[in-house]
Structures are given as structure tokens and as C-alpha cells.
Amino acid sequence: MKLAFEYGHGTMEAVLPDNTDIFIPGETVKDPDYIPEGKLKEAYLESLAHPIGMPVLSEVAHKGSKVAFVVPDRVKGGEQPTSHRKLSIRYILEELYAAGVEKKDILFIISNGLHPRSKEADAKAIFGEELFSQFWHTGQIISHDSEDQEHMVNLGTTRRGDPVYMNKYVFQSDIPILIGHVQGNPYGGYSGGYKHSATGITNWQSIASHHVPSIMHRKDFTPVNGGSLMRTKFDEISMYMEEKMGHPFFCCDAVLDTNSRQIAVFSGYAKEMMPESWKVADKRTYVHWAEKKYDVLVFGMPQKFHYGDGMGTNPIMMMQALSAQVLRFKRVMSDNCVIICSSLCNGFFHDELWPYLREMYEMFQHDYMNTLPDMNRYGEYFATNEEYIRKYRFTNAFHPFHGFSMISCGHIAEMNTSAIYIVGAQEPGYARGMGLKTRTCFEEALEDAKKKYVGENPNVLALPMTFKKAAVHLCMKNPQDDCMDAYGHCHPCMG
């Protein structure tokens, strides 16, 4: 069969065996029904009227209340007129105003964590023209700055000893509101809930307690699930924030489908709300479909996706993207599985967005750096580099420590595959420098894999649109055949 896979700004064709299976999110297995546009307002008002585990906002809000909305950056969730961000904020504002809260006492904080601080155009896309025009020009939409020491507060450590730093605007607010998206994430199960606060409004020291090899290379991390130590740390850090604030976050999370439409809306106290939202999200995210394990996964990388332009050409970001798919598909991968992926791999690092990754890549080529975890000891060196910090604060670059969560994730692909082939690389040395094999085309890579790793009749799974659609976590049709369930429980046969 002939299929097309993402490659640069276009596609690359592959001729694959006729018995190749194909999986496309939202198409091969339909998503649960989304809420019709005409019923969205009703769904939001119903959720806000019956928050789980805490009182309605109108009971705690009053004139003089300081409100801080914590809103995800553009990496998460849709930007259509009916997006969760836009609608949830609109209906929450109506309730706050009705309770006497004044516009001047409302602040929106884009929770970018170590991601680039949002530009004006980003804020307009996130909030929509109406909200943007109401709050941007009065300075009431800001982007979290984890290096602004005057507006970060050190709360101490959790009982486990993890440092907790928090955005001071959120800490000092009377009503902190988290707007979250319950979508499958390779880092700890689901976005939204306590993951949002534990990563979006803190700093690199706090994030270094969980986005590191000692946590991400544990057996409980792969495949992706909601029961890993990383997920536990998210909960502990965010609940510690609540303890120090003296009140909980008010959460409004939406379970989203492949096209970022709302399947369900949940509001309330995250500790009690998350388990309920996850039950609904599981039906869309953990898809029990595969009837056999696959020896070869085939997909393609566009140049621009998820974290930004150049993700599919920057060698370190490429490794993170490859590993994210291993995290999502490990349940259906055979023990000797091989990945074949198209990538332009042309040396475009996008230095303005990731000013430190070229230096990291070069360091990885020298001085006894045999695997990516060998780089981890340089985390603090990069994280405190003043020029890289200035670029994060003032030129919309990623924070330098973000690169270390990328390399921690990037090693997972090597841990769980026999080989990874990059096909179509214009500068193949960059791929080889990350330990990847390079071939001209899909067919050539598959023939080589047959000879060396998977035999003459491998089970092949083609994954078109892998980085263009909101991903799922693929599972075996019979849950008993999975190595781990959605909550980190291993089956007895797996020991």
C-alpha cells in the first residue's frame, strides 16, 4: 500500500506491505461524542453551578476579591471561538461580576512555565478578540516569568523534599482559578488539574524535581499512565501550594476530543475533580484497539508542531518527539520494535526559540557523553546561564532547563526500541549524532530492519498524522495483554 507521512512542510510517500495496519486518532476509532455547540453554554453553567468538592464561586467571591486566572499557553488546547479557554473564562467572569468582583481586581496569567513567554499575538489567539481587548491594554494579561524573582515566592519543600516555588500573583490572590485541558500527555498521563499548577506557574528548581532521568527512566513512567512517581509529585507540589495559600485552586477543566472540542466540562477541587474527569477522558485517550504487538512503527515528522517551528528538524527536539510516541504506544510495541520516521533533519535548530540546544547538541558529541542522561549533570549550568535566561525573559525563547526535560524524555526511545531510522534527512549527521540510523526512504529502512531486527514478516503499524492530530495512548484490544493500565498498575503476568 502507498501512504504519505509528514515531512518538512509537506509529505513523503512510502510503499508498505499490504497487511500494514493504520491508526489515525479520531478516525480509526471514533472519539466519544462532543458537546454540540448549541449546548456548550448549558454544559458550562451546569458545571460551574455544581463544582466537585467545593462551593460555587458566587459563595466565595465578593467585592474586593482578587482573582487570578491561570490559563495554558498555546501548546495546549484549541483556539477556535468555542475553545475551552474562551468559554470557561467568559462564564466564570459572569459569575464573578454578579458576585460583586470588579474588573480591576482580575488578572490573567498565561502559565507557560519554562515555555516561551507569550507574545501579544499569542495572547490574542488564546483569549480571542473580545477578552483580549478588555484586558490586554490595561496590563491584566501577563505571561508567567519564572525568573522574575520579585514575583516568585519560595514556599519551602514538600514532605518528600521537593522545592516549591510559585507565581506570587497567584499565591496572593483570594481566588486562584486554573483553566485546564484534560488531554493525553506523555508526561504523567493528563494535562490539566494539578499538572497545570505544578509545571505552569513554578520555576526550574521545582520542575527539576520531576522532569529528570531519575523520575522519567523509572519502570513506572513508560508507558504513559496516571500512577507514576512524576504524577504523584505533581499532586504533592500543587496540594502543597494550596496548603500554603490557605485555600484550594478552583479548577475548570474540559475533556477534549481530537479536534479540541469539549466532550465534558468539570469544575471544582482538583483532588476530587481529577478522578472524575479522567474517567471520561480515558474513553477517548486510552484506546483499546490493537489485536497484536507491532514490530515496526512508521510515522513522519513535520518541521513545525507542538513546541514550535523547528521541532521536527532540531535533533534534540526530534528525540523528544520520538520518545513521546514510545510513551504513547509502548503497550502495543513488541520487545524488538523498530521506529521508521521521516524528517527533513536539515540542521535548522531555530536558535531564537531554543538558543541553548545547539550548544547542548555539541556537548553531547564530546567528553564521554555516551547516552543522553550523561548530559544531565549540566542542568544547573544551563539553567543559570544569564544570557539564556535573558532570552527566555525578553525574547520569547524556551527556558534553558526545558532542554533537560527534553533530553530526559529523549532517552526513552533508545531504552525501548531496537533501532530508530530517520529517512529523508538532508543533514543526516545530526540524526546519527543522536544515535539514530539514517536511510534515504521508508522502503530502504524497512528492508534493513527486516534483515537485522524484525524478520521477513514483521507486524507494521502506520501512524499518519501522528503530530498533526491530538494523540491517543494506544492499547491492546484485550486490556489483560497490556503491560500497564492507565493508572500504572502492572498485570500479574508482567511481574
Secondary structure, DSSP 8 states (H G I E B T S, - for coil): -EEEEEEETEEEEEE--TT-EE--BTTTB-------GGGHHHHHHHHHHS-BTS--HHHH--TT--EEEEE--TTSS--STT-HHHHHHHHHHHHHHHTT--GGGEEEEE--TTS----HHHHHHHHHHHHHHHHTTTT-EEE--TT-GGGEEEEEE-TT--EEEEEHHHHT-SEEEEEEEE-EETTTEESSHHHHHHHHSS-HHHHTTTSSHHHHTSTTTSS--TTSHHHHHHHHHHHHHHHHHTS--EEEEEEE-TTS-EEEEEEE-HHHHHHHHHHHHHHHHEEEEESS-EEEEEEEEESEETTEETTTTSHHHHHHHHHHHHHHHGGGEEEEEEEEEE----S---TTTSTTHHHHHHHHTSTT--SGGGGGGGHHHHHT-HHHHHHHHHS----TTHHHHHHHHHHHHHHT-SEEEEES-SSHHHHHTTT-EEESSHHHHHHHHIIIII-SS--EEE-TTTTTS---EEEESSGGGSSB-TTS-B-GGG-
